[in-house]
Amino acid sequence: MAAIARLHILQQSSSILNLKPSAISLKLPQQSHPSSFFCNPNFNSRIRKLHLTPSLCSNSNPTPENSSASGSIVGDLLDYLNESWTQFHATAEAKRQLLAAGFHLLSENDDWELKPGGRYFFTRNMSCLVAFAIGEKYSVGNGFHVIAAHTDSPCLKLKPKSALSKSNYLMVNVQTYGGGLWHTWFDRDLSVAGRVILRAGDGSFQHKLVKVKRPLLRVPTLAIHLDRTVNQDGFKPNLETHLNPLLATKHDDASSDSKDKHNSSHHPLLMQILSDELGCKVDDIANIELNICDTQPSCLGGANNEFIFSGRLDNLASSFCALRALVDSCGPKDLSDEHAIRIVALFDNEEVGSDSVQGAGAPTMFQAMKRIIDSLANQYIRESIIERAIRQSFLVSADMAHGVHPNFMDKHEEHHRPELHKGLVIKHNANQRYATSGTTAFLFKEVGKIHSLPTQDFVVRNDMGCGSTIGPILASGIGIRTVDCGIPQLSMHSVREICGKEDIDIAYNHFKAFYQTFSGVDQKLNVD
């Protein structure tokens, strides 16, 4: 969707090009959902290579030096969102972008030979990623500057035995992942995506990602004629019995080349669709791990195209801004005067507590820090190198924030109502549900002030519960100074969320400024 978004930007910032749907002579296939013209994925693929000069794509937000060539990363974010239907796809796309930018892929199973000025990354479970760039003036014991986010979002997942039949319908048995607004998943055009394990001809097994882009599933609501009080009493579906999507009507001759179709844990028809997508035989599929996904593309919306309408903004928007900030702040000359190590850490399973091997609750980041220092130390041996390095380090925990809802303003504390288009939200909580302290908030805001980047503050009402993030987990786990922040959004945990277009560029520029200037800012404040 990058080209689409740039066209939208052009409509607002330039009179040279005034593109309208009617002016583009492309015959478009009919959509299965009422999405806008500019959300059409086929249209997107046809004009993806359209080049627009940077001067036409600039935006009005103040940006640090060496900002992205187009002036906005919104179009690239839409591309990332449309590619990243699952945490696996989000990690794979991040991996692709890092390789394209010249980062070197490491394996956690191998020895690391690192050097100052080098750029590296590794993945875990293809749903967790850690990337880092080492300053050319790094000395053993210097700190790490980290931005951490998560790749997972609330969704429906196939159960290990997903084949289900009711009233002559083939249905899919699902389980809920995270705290989703599950009523929003009804009457949506859904499909499946995730990963599979394939048997290879030589007896080995391959890990592959799969995405069925066409609408495949649907969870229908009950007609109001059969539930007359739903608007008065509220829609309260039973998550075990009412949330299973329809796949097809039942046919006795459902085709499949599987030799074990009658004993399969999954419908033969579904397995056949997966095998067609992968270009393999059904019997080559040894195992599957699939999410249910909404097929409607991410796009710009609103009268002035000022919003982003998308699923999984929480927290892929933060992940992408952090990743792009690292890549764009680590060019050949960017690391020449850097004494620290810049890191992005993208974790899985935040929505369910982070307690997994690929979640922030695992010692992944601490182990990576230790291995980096060990590799760079060579024969240098001093007392407590890793501990001293962490004391000089700083973590930005980036997770989406609650923008004030115009129809429910009383749900926000009166003096802490973050607005869209007004910059990153610093999250505070006296009971440590967020890891922000007075000093960490000051330092992060000071970075923004230097680059004329706005920030906002959020505190939950005293009579309401407060969510949490990976910030307190990492702060308490390794003892690193931490600030919790996020891009304000609406409809959090819905199948379709909303955030402000301008906030994406503000977040990207703030994260990039953090990497480029935090060392200087940190030296001006000394707190024992």
VOGU-3710 file (C-alpha; in Angstrom, 3 decimals, decimal comma):
1> maaiarlhil> 0,000/0,000/0,000  3,045/2,337/-0,041  2,217/3,676/-3,489  -1,429/4,130/-2,504  -0,535/6,117/0,592  1,840/8,322/-1,374  -0,951/9,081/-3,817  -3,088/10,140/-0,860  -0,307/12,358/0,419  0,043/13,921/-3,010
11> qqsssilnlk> -3,645/14,756/-3,045  -3,135/16,833/0,075  0,295/18,381/-0,504  0,564/18,976/-4,240  -1,553/20,400/-7,018  0,743/18,912/-9,628  -0,886/15,504/-9,424  -4,589/15,192/-8,685  -5,337/11,512/-8,989  -8,889/10,241/-8,676
21> psaislklpq> -10,192/6,706/-9,029  -11,980/7,643/-12,227  -8,752/8,948/-13,717  -6,947/5,636/-13,460  -7,682/3,319/-16,343  -7,320/-0,023/-14,627  -10,037/-2,636/-14,708  -10,412/-3,822/-11,140  -11,924/-7,112/-10,004  -14,959/-6,930/-7,757
31> qshpssffcn> -14,273/-6,889/-4,056  -15,907/-9,363/-1,714  -16,200/-6,667/0,948  -17,175/-2,998/0,747  -13,649/-1,646/1,043  -12,598/1,525/-0,685  -10,951/1,710/-4,078  -7,654/2,588/-2,490  -7,734/-0,569/-0,359  -7,794/-2,851/-3,405
41> pnfnsrirkl> -4,752/-5,160/-3,157  -4,741/-5,833/-6,907  -4,598/-2,110/-7,638  -1,807/-1,832/-5,089  0,309/-4,491/-6,776  -0,052/-2,858/-10,195  1,268/0,551/-9,172  3,674/-0,452/-6,397  6,663/0,634/-8,507  5,329/4,131/-9,171
51> hltpslcsns> 8,088/6,593/-8,269  7,290/9,959/-6,732  9,931/12,580/-6,091  10,805/13,211/-2,432  9,884/16,888/-2,690  6,288/15,974/-3,488  6,020/13,546/-0,598  7,290/15,685/2,266  5,103/16,352/5,275  4,909/19,268/7,647
61> nptpenssas> 6,129/17,458/10,753  9,594/18,474/11,986  12,049/15,660/11,402  15,580/14,874/12,555  18,468/15,019/10,129  18,639/12,257/7,529  14,885/11,616/7,734  13,391/9,144/5,275  13,642/10,196/1,647  9,893/10,470/1,140
71> gsivgdlldy> 9,332/12,484/4,324  6,719/9,974/5,513  6,782/6,287/6,313  2,993/5,890/6,330  2,840/4,198/2,928  5,545/1,747/3,952  3,690/1,041/7,196  0,568/0,130/5,206  2,680/-2,247/3,130  4,038/-3,805/6,317
81> lneswtqfha> 0,581/-4,195/7,855  -0,846/-5,775/4,720  2,032/-8,221/4,580  1,992/-9,018/8,306  -1,227/-10,946/8,906  0,413/-12,935/11,715  3,332/-12,545/14,110  5,250/-14,953/11,869  4,714/-12,850/8,769  5,576/-9,665/10,690
91> taeakrqlla> 8,899/-11,180/11,767  9,636/-12,538/8,297  8,966/-9,129/6,740  11,193/-7,444/9,344  13,893/-9,982/8,504  13,570/-9,206/4,802  13,895/-5,484/5,398  16,925/-5,877/7,653  18,725/-8,053/5,105  17,933/-5,526/2,383
101> agfhllsend> 19,419/-2,790/4,588  22,686/-4,713/5,013  22,178/-6,225/8,466  23,836/-9,611/8,968  21,721/-12,574/10,097  23,047/-14,385/13,166  22,037/-17,703/14,668  21,632/-18,150/18,400  23,140/-21,606/17,916  26,469/-20,315/16,520
111> dwelkpggry> 29,406/-18,330/17,838  29,144/-14,593/17,222  32,064/-12,607/15,852  31,002/-8,991/16,150  32,837/-5,729/15,542  32,202/-2,015/16,145  30,242/-0,499/13,275  28,562/-3,825/12,533  24,822/-4,357/12,135  23,273/-7,693/13,077
121> fftrnmsclv> 20,043/-9,484/13,980  18,594/-12,860/14,889  15,130/-14,361/15,071  13,565/-16,805/17,502  10,572/-18,981/16,616  10,085/-16,689/13,572  7,915/-14,559/15,857  10,585/-12,750/17,903  13,447/-10,645/16,535  16,390/-8,742/17,996
131> afaigekysv> 18,388/-6,388/15,762  21,326/-4,235/16,831  23,962/-1,849/15,520  27,260/-1,289/17,318  28,709/2,216/17,490  32,166/2,552/15,962  33,403/4,238/19,167  31,960/1,542/21,413  34,029/0,607/24,470  33,362/-2,433/26,610
141> gngfhviaah> 30,915/-1,497/29,356  29,079/1,169/27,373  25,304/1,033/27,356  22,502/-0,210/25,108  19,765/2,025/23,706  16,755/-0,203/23,156  13,272/0,112/21,689  11,075/-2,904/22,419  7,642/-3,768/21,029  5,605/-6,891/20,267
151> tdspclklkp> 4,514/-8,687/17,108  1,349/-10,429/18,308  -2,241/-9,149/18,375  -5,511/-10,582/19,749  -6,991/-13,012/17,249  -8,686/-16,356/16,784  -6,469/-19,420/16,334  -7,263/-22,876/15,041  -7,460/-25,548/17,703  -5,214/-28,625/17,243
161> ksalsksnyl> -8,338/-30,446/16,075  -10,217/-27,825/14,108  -12,615/-29,942/12,041  -16,179/-29,215/13,168  -19,569/-29,943/11,579  -22,978/-28,538/12,529  -26,301/-28,647/10,664  -24,613/-29,700/7,439  -22,032/-26,896/7,644  -18,282/-27,432/7,690
171> mvnvqtyggg> -16,940/-25,163/10,437  -13,579/-24,395/12,026  -12,994/-24,945/15,738  -11,110/-21,955/17,165  -9,694/-20,670/20,425  -9,392/-17,043/21,496  -5,921/-15,505/21,807  -5,562/-12,471/24,037  -8,259/-10,044/25,122  -9,938/-9,274/21,826
181> lwhtwfdrdl> -13,196/-7,415/21,220  -14,662/-10,630/19,883  -17,978/-9,184/18,751  -16,058/-7,268/16,070  -15,051/-10,542/14,426  -18,625/-11,342/13,452  -19,708/-10,723/9,835  -16,155/-10,098/8,637  -14,508/-11,625/5,565  -11,936/-13,874/7,208
191> svagrvilra> -9,204/-16,252/6,108  -6,250/-18,174/7,559  -2,527/-17,469/7,762  0,373/-18,785/9,775  2,980/-21,461/9,404  3,224/-25,093/8,430  5,773/-27,857/8,791  6,295/-29,684/5,493  7,856/-33,078/4,848  10,642/-32,856/2,288
201> gdgsfqhklv> 11,531/-35,610/-0,136  14,794/-36,388/1,673  13,013/-37,033/4,981  13,761/-33,622/6,480  11,169/-31,021/7,448  10,733/-27,463/6,252  9,223/-24,462/7,985  7,064/-22,344/5,667  4,655/-19,465/6,034  1,244/-19,529/4,394
211> kvkrpllrvp> -1,442/-16,927/3,760  -4,748/-17,542/1,982  -5,640/-14,058/0,766  -9,180/-14,703/-0,428  -12,142/-14,621/1,993  -12,462/-18,179/3,250  -14,357/-17,993/6,544  -17,104/-16,013/8,217  -18,679/-15,873/11,674  -22,327/-14,902/11,028
221> tlaihldrtv> -24,402/-13,069/13,587  -27,872/-14,274/14,490  -30,709/-12,432/12,731  -32,405/-9,860/14,949  -35,732/-11,620/14,307  -34,362/-14,548/16,341  -32,824/-12,361/19,063  -35,268/-9,480/19,533  -33,634/-8,044/22,681  -30,037/-7,935/21,470
231> nqdgfkpnle> -30,009/-4,136/21,138  -31,414/-3,705/24,644  -29,561/-6,481/26,457  -26,334/-6,343/24,494  -24,606/-8,830/22,234  -23,109/-11,489/24,507  -21,839/-14,402/22,410  -20,651/-17,606/24,029  -17,016/-17,768/22,961  -16,993/-21,574/22,815
241> thlnpllatk> -20,182/-22,191/20,861  -20,958/-18,986/18,929  -17,549/-17,970/17,564  -16,750/-20,847/15,194  -16,426/-19,649/11,562  -18,218/-21,229/8,609  -15,955/-22,843/6,017  -18,398/-24,475/3,587  -21,561/-26,472/3,279  -20,990/-30,150/3,725
251> hddassdskd> -20,449/-32,366/0,670  -19,816/-36,066/0,913  -17,448/-35,967/-2,042  -15,181/-33,227/-0,621  -11,996/-33,677/-2,616  -8,615/-34,281/-1,051  -5,511/-36,222/-2,009  -4,958/-37,110/1,650  -4,842/-40,825/2,375  -6,173/-40,183/5,862
261> khnsshhpll> -8,956/-37,719/5,165  -11,531/-39,419/7,389  -9,237/-39,308/10,435  -7,786/-35,846/9,833  -7,751/-33,313/12,667  -8,644/-30,659/10,110  -11,183/-30,592/7,303  -9,764/-32,195/4,124  -11,130/-29,222/2,191  -9,096/-26,796/4,305
271> mqilsdelgc> -5,989/-28,958/3,962  -6,462/-29,023/0,198  -6,657/-25,227/0,101  -3,432/-25,009/2,109  -1,659/-27,501/-0,134  -2,739/-25,570/-3,232  -1,405/-22,372/-1,690  1,908/-24,022/-0,801  2,244/-26,026/-4,006  2,618/-29,335/-2,190
281> kvddianiel> 0,651/-32,503/-1,552  -1,746/-32,637/1,372  0,202/-35,528/2,866  3,354/-33,384/2,874  1,804/-31,119/5,522  3,025/-32,472/8,857  1,633/-29,763/11,130  -0,074/-26,365/10,992  -0,251/-23,317/13,281  -2,808/-20,909/11,874
291> nicdtqpscl> -4,463/-17,646/12,863  -7,835/-16,443/11,649  -7,259/-13,119/9,863  -9,396/-10,327/8,476  -8,866/-9,972/4,722  -9,741/-6,273/4,416  -6,535/-4,370/3,587  -5,077/-1,653/5,765  -5,673/1,772/4,257  -5,986/5,508/4,816
301> ggannefifs> -9,405/6,818/5,817  -11,304/9,839/7,017  -12,452/12,895/5,075  -8,871/14,148/4,824  -7,212/10,729/4,744  -5,879/11,551/8,211  -6,562/8,126/9,770  -5,147/4,659/9,324  -7,808/1,950/9,310  -6,274/-1,465/9,951
311> grldnlassf> -6,132/-4,563/12,034  -3,147/-5,276/14,273  -2,075/-1,663/14,795  -1,560/-2,848/18,359  1,295/-3,411/18,114  2,661/-3,647/14,584  2,575/0,136/14,192  5,072/0,448/17,052  7,128/-2,471/15,749  7,471/-0,945/12,312
321> calralvdsc> 8,299/2,554/13,548  11,008/1,125/15,813  12,433/-1,118/13,094  12,487/1,662/10,513  14,060/4,093/12,977  16,892/1,645/13,657  17,518/0,981/9,957  17,446/4,682/9,039  19,715/5,704/11,924  22,379/3,109/11,175
331> gpkdlsdeha> 23,726/4,085/7,777  27,463/4,019/6,973  28,092/7,424/8,615  25,485/7,264/11,396  27,516/5,010/13,668  30,869/6,814/13,325  30,438/8,858/16,532  28,250/6,417/18,470  29,586/5,009/21,751  26,546/2,851/22,548
341> irivalfdne> 24,756/-0,101/20,940  21,362/0,516/19,334  18,804/-2,296/19,602  15,283/-3,151/18,473  13,613/-6,079/20,234  10,295/-7,399/18,916  8,686/-10,028/21,141  5,769/-12,425/20,731  3,016/-13,322/23,215  2,677/-9,933/24,927
351> evgsdsvqga> -1,098/-10,168/24,622  -1,123/-13,278/26,829  1,455/-12,266/29,441  4,840/-12,690/27,688  5,629/-15,935/29,503  7,046/-17,956/26,614  10,411/-18,719/25,031  9,718/-16,041/22,420  8,102/-13,566/24,823  9,585/-10,686/26,794
361> gaptmfqamk> 9,412/-12,848/29,916  12,228/-15,012/28,536  15,824/-13,779/29,010  16,242/-13,264/25,250  17,318/-9,634/25,391  19,552/-10,060/28,435  21,240/-13,058/26,790  21,738/-11,058/23,607  23,315/-8,179/25,549  25,663/-10,549/27,340
371> riidslanqy> 26,688/-12,285/24,121  27,316/-8,946/22,386  29,569/-7,788/25,218  31,362/-11,145/25,385  32,067/-11,031/21,655  33,338/-7,450/21,717  35,348/-7,815/24,942  37,930/-10,161/23,391  40,569/-10,554/26,110  39,304/-7,579/28,110
381> iresiierai> 38,214/-8,872/31,499  36,916/-6,533/34,181  34,526/-6,914/37,083  30,782/-6,800/36,272  30,981/-5,626/32,662  27,389/-6,592/31,811  25,988/-5,054/34,982  27,791/-1,761/34,347  26,585/-1,732/30,751  22,967/-2,217/31,800
391> rqsflvsadm> 23,214/0,621/34,317  24,150/2,905/31,412  21,382/1,542/29,195  17,879/2,826/28,431  14,758/1,048/27,169  11,794/2,542/25,322  8,835/0,180/25,716  6,650/1,051/22,717  3,044/-0,149/22,820  -0,082/1,528/21,505
401> ahgvhpnfmd> -1,883/3,966/23,822  -5,531/4,793/24,509  -6,563/7,912/22,634  -9,551/9,722/24,115  -12,818/8,464/22,607  -15,150/11,368/21,728  -18,238/9,343/22,714  -16,727/8,077/25,992  -14,614/10,959/27,269  -15,494/10,112/30,875
411> kheehhrpel> -13,453/6,901/30,587  -10,309/9,042/30,677  -8,900/10,996/33,587  -9,913/14,592/32,981  -6,407/16,027/32,579  -4,852/13,079/30,748  -6,775/12,591/27,527  -4,344/11,823/24,685  -5,478/12,984/21,259  -4,697/11,642/17,811
421> hkglvikhna> -2,130/13,622/15,780  -0,591/15,067/18,956  2,444/12,793/19,340  3,637/9,889/21,441  1,898/9,229/24,759  4,084/8,773/27,848  2,333/6,251/30,126  2,478/6,702/33,913  1,189/4,481/36,702  2,036/4,843/40,387
431> nqryatsgtt> 1,480/1,107/40,917  4,128/0,225/38,328  1,809/-1,176/35,685  3,996/0,993/33,473  7,746/1,303/34,064  7,976/5,066/33,483  9,660/7,105/36,210  10,121/10,841/36,576  13,663/10,659/35,228  12,953/8,325/32,320
441> aflfkevgki> 9,978/10,417/31,223  12,127/13,564/31,394  14,927/12,063/29,308  12,612/10,766/26,602  10,692/14,054/26,436  13,964/15,955/26,263  14,904/13,995/23,139  11,595/15,075/21,640  12,090/18,721/22,597  15,444/18,878/20,834
451> hslptqdfvv> 13,723/17,801/17,612  10,466/19,750/18,169  8,481/16,539/18,562  5,353/16,717/20,763  4,512/14,287/23,559  1,428/13,646/25,698  0,840/12,043/29,099  -1,575/9,305/30,136  -2,697/8,212/33,600  -5,616/5,843/34,115
461> rndmgcgsti> -8,521/6,905/36,346  -8,223/5,806/39,974  -11,557/3,985/39,740  -10,479/1,860/36,752  -7,997/-0,959/36,286  -4,810/-0,361/34,334  -3,324/-2,536/31,629  0,379/-3,209/31,367  3,158/-3,743/28,840  6,476/-5,487/28,406
471> gpilasgigi> 8,092/-2,430/30,034  7,793/-3,561/33,675  8,757/-7,124/32,691  12,039/-6,040/31,103  12,736/-3,278/33,625  12,443/-5,631/36,596  13,985/-8,590/34,779  17,305/-6,979/33,912  17,282/-3,703/35,854  17,237/-1,334/32,888
481> rtvdcgipql> 15,883/2,234/32,994  12,601/2,233/31,092  9,968/4,577/29,729  6,590/3,300/28,515  5,132/5,143/25,544  2,760/4,564/22,655  0,973/5,919/19,616  -2,603/6,946/20,549  -5,349/4,916/18,891  -9,044/4,078/19,028
491> smhsvreicg> -10,776/0,666/18,840  -7,866/-1,096/20,555  -8,147/-4,896/20,283  -10,898/-4,657/17,676  -10,544/-6,589/14,436  -10,277/-3,120/12,851  -8,433/-0,340/14,685  -7,787/3,375/14,075  -4,809/5,673/14,590  -3,707/9,053/13,260
501> kedidiaynh> -1,511/9,192/10,173  0,611/12,035/11,564  1,385/10,102/14,747  3,161/7,402/12,743  5,703/9,869/11,400  6,028/11,563/14,796  6,732/8,199/16,454  9,250/7,230/13,770  11,055/10,564/14,091  11,049/10,377/17,905
511> fkafyqtfsg> 12,468/6,843/17,871  15,094/7,857/15,334  15,982/10,924/17,412  16,309/8,653/20,454  18,940/6,560/18,696  20,808/9,572/17,352  20,816/11,920/20,346  20,117/10,005/23,558  23,797/9,590/24,438  24,241/13,355/24,584
521> vdqklnvd> 21,035/13,932/26,531  21,818/11,220/29,070  25,199/12,741/29,886  23,498/15,917/31,145  21,578/14,160/33,943  23,176/12,153/36,741  20,943/10,207/39,108  22,587/7,726/41,533
//
